[in-house]
Amino acid sequence: MPRATNARASRERRKRVLDKAKGYRGRRSKLFRYAKDATMKAQFWAYRDRKTRKRNFRNLWIQRINAACRQFGMSYSRFMEGLAAGKIEIDRKVLADLAATDETAFKAVLDRAGAALDRKNAA
């Protein structure tokens, strides 16, 4: 029986790793041993930082909403409580965009949230 080396599969596997490592500097893009480590590390960081990016954007949106709320004399937490009381379902991303680009629309939402909060507290 002839000796089987699995050469084709091994070569394809190495080629796949080297294709992923294209654009890396020096031996990290040329040699399998170093490319494997570089791509594994890159994939780990990419996975981790996708989560971090979501966290960072949420913090940014909250800061923008808070700054816009304070311009009109309300705190962020009271504003969010008013949104919940008024059953106004707008996510933070849209609210932050309104706060940054369309001040009158944000003021209208803020007024509705304040009115809902007043109704809640009066009842």
C-alpha positions as CSV (number, residue, x, y, z in Angstrom):
1,M,0.0,0.0,0.0
2,P,1.4,3.4,-0.9
3,R,2.2,6.0,1.7
4,A,-0.4,8.7,2.1
5,T,0.9,12.1,3.2
6,N,-2.3,14.2,3.1
7,A,-0.2,16.7,1.1
8,R,-3.0,18.4,-0.7
9,A,-5.0,19.1,2.4
10,S,-2.0,20.4,4.3
11,R,-1.0,22.7,1.5
12,E,-4.5,24.1,1.2
13,R,-4.7,24.6,5.0
14,R,-1.3,26.5,4.9
15,K,-2.4,28.5,1.9
16,R,-5.6,29.5,3.6
17,V,-3.6,30.8,6.6
18,L,-1.1,32.7,4.4
19,D,-4.0,34.2,2.4
20,K,-5.5,35.6,5.7
21,A,-2.0,37.0,6.6
22,K,-1.7,38.9,3.3
23,G,-0.6,42.5,4.1
24,Y,1.2,41.7,7.3
25,R,4.8,42.9,7.6
26,G,7.8,40.7,7.0
27,R,7.8,37.0,7.8
28,R,4.3,37.2,9.3
29,S,2.9,37.2,5.8
30,K,5.4,34.8,4.2
31,L,6.1,31.9,6.6
32,F,3.3,29.6,7.8
33,R,4.6,29.3,11.3
34,Y,4.6,33.1,12.0
35,A,1.5,33.7,9.9
36,K,-0.5,31.2,12.0
37,D,0.3,33.0,15.2
38,A,-0.4,36.4,13.7
39,T,-3.8,35.4,12.2
40,M,-4.8,33.7,15.5
41,K,-4.0,36.9,17.4
42,A,-5.7,39.1,14.9
43,Q,-8.9,37.0,15.0
44,F,-8.9,37.1,18.9
45,W,-8.5,40.9,18.9
46,A,-11.1,41.3,16.2
47,Y,-13.7,39.3,18.2
48,R,-12.9,41.1,21.4
49,D,-12.9,44.6,19.9
50,R,-16.2,44.1,18.1
51,K,-17.7,44.0,21.7
52,T,-15.6,46.9,22.8
53,R,-16.7,49.0,19.8
54,K,-20.4,48.5,20.8
55,R,-19.6,49.5,24.4
56,N,-17.7,52.6,23.3
57,F,-20.5,53.8,21.0
58,R,-23.1,53.3,23.7
59,N,-21.0,55.5,26.1
60,L,-20.7,58.1,23.3
61,W,-24.4,58.2,22.7
62,I,-25.2,58.5,26.4
63,Q,-22.7,61.4,26.7
64,R,-24.3,63.2,23.7
65,I,-27.8,62.7,25.0
66,N,-26.8,63.9,28.5
67,A,-25.1,67.0,27.1
68,A,-28.2,67.9,25.0
69,C,-30.6,67.2,28.0
70,R,-28.5,69.5,30.2
71,Q,-28.8,72.3,27.6
72,F,-32.5,72.2,28.2
73,G,-32.4,71.9,31.9
74,M,-33.0,68.2,32.4
75,S,-30.8,65.3,33.5
76,Y,-30.2,62.2,31.4
77,S,-31.7,59.8,33.9
78,R,-34.9,61.9,34.3
79,F,-35.1,62.1,30.5
80,M,-34.8,58.3,30.1
81,E,-37.4,57.8,32.9
82,G,-39.8,60.2,31.0
83,L,-39.3,58.2,27.8
84,A,-40.2,55.0,29.6
85,A,-43.2,56.7,31.3
86,G,-44.5,58.1,28.0
87,K,-43.9,54.8,26.2
88,I,-41.7,56.6,23.6
89,E,-39.5,53.9,22.0
90,I,-36.5,55.6,20.5
91,D,-33.1,54.0,21.0
92,R,-30.0,55.8,22.2
93,K,-28.4,55.8,18.8
94,V,-31.2,57.8,17.2
95,L,-31.6,60.1,20.2
96,A,-27.8,60.9,20.1
97,D,-28.1,61.6,16.4
98,L,-31.1,63.9,17.0
99,A,-29.2,65.7,19.8
100,A,-26.2,66.3,17.5
101,T,-28.0,67.2,14.2
102,D,-31.6,68.3,14.8
103,E,-31.9,70.3,18.0
104,T,-35.6,71.1,17.5
105,A,-36.6,67.5,17.1
106,F,-34.7,66.5,20.2
107,K,-36.4,69.4,22.1
108,A,-39.8,68.0,21.0
109,V,-38.9,64.5,22.3
110,L,-37.6,66.0,25.5
111,D,-40.8,68.0,26.0
112,R,-42.9,64.9,25.5
113,A,-40.8,62.9,27.9
114,G,-41.1,65.8,30.5
115,A,-44.8,65.9,30.1
116,A,-45.1,62.1,30.6
117,L,-43.0,62.4,33.7
118,D,-45.2,65.1,35.1
119,R,-48.3,63.0,34.4
120,K,-46.7,60.0,36.1
121,N,-45.7,62.1,39.2
122,A,-49.2,63.7,39.4
123,A,-51.0,60.4,39.4
